Every structure is written in structure tokens, then in C-alpha cells.
């Protein structure tokens, strides 16, 4: 998906495209509304959850 980067917060991503939510949930990011989702980048969240950021970005791009 054009316009979404791994530097964006999860909150920013969901505002840009709510259809990303199921992809994040499937990847194991179940706390989309928690404070961390507003303050840390997608890349940081992926690291915390042990998720490969490149694979996650590829899944997001396929939406």
C-alpha cells in the first residue's frame, strides 16, 4: 500500500487505511488501540512482538 511506511505509528497507519487492522492482528499485534500504538513506530512494534518487519510490510502492501 502506497504511503504507509514502517516509520509511521500504528495509529497513523490505521487512520490512513483501517483495512490494515486485520493484517496487524493476524501478525500478532492485538493491541491496536493501546497507548503504544500511538507512540511507537510500526518497526518498533514489530521488533517488540518478534515480527519480521519486511514480511509485515509486504503483507500490508498486498492490501
N, C-alpha and C positions, 0 to 999 in steps of 0.2 A: 504494500500500500504506500503510495507516494505521500511524502510529507511526514511520516512517522519515523522517528529516529530513536536509537537506544539511549540518547541523552535526555529525552523527554520523560517527565514523570508519568506514572500510570494514570493519574488524574487527567493530565493534559491529553494523553492518548485516548482515554475514554470520552473526553469532550470532543475530540477530533473525529472519532469514529467509535460509537458504542458497540459496533459489531466485533470489536477486538476482544471484548469481555469473555466470550466463550473460549477463545484461543488461550487467553491467560489462565482461565480456570482449568482448562484441560492440561496445561503445562504445570499446574500445581500452585498457582498464585490465587489462593482462595480469599484473600483479604483485600479485595479491590477498593473497599471504602474506608479502610483503616488509615490512620494518620500517616503511616509510612508511604502509602500510595500517593500522597500529596507532596511528600518531601524528598523521596529518593528517586533516582532515575530508573528506567527500566533495566538498564545494565546492572545497577547496584542491586535491585530486587532479584534479578536472575542469579547473581552471584550468591546472595543470601540463601536462595532456595536451591542452589546447586543445579541451575538450569543453564544449558548451553545457549548463550545469547545469540549466536549466529543461527542456530536452528530455530530459535524463537522468532527472530526477525524474519526468517524465511517463511515461517507459518503465517506471520502477520501479513507479509507481502502477498500471500496467496488468497487473501480475503477478497 
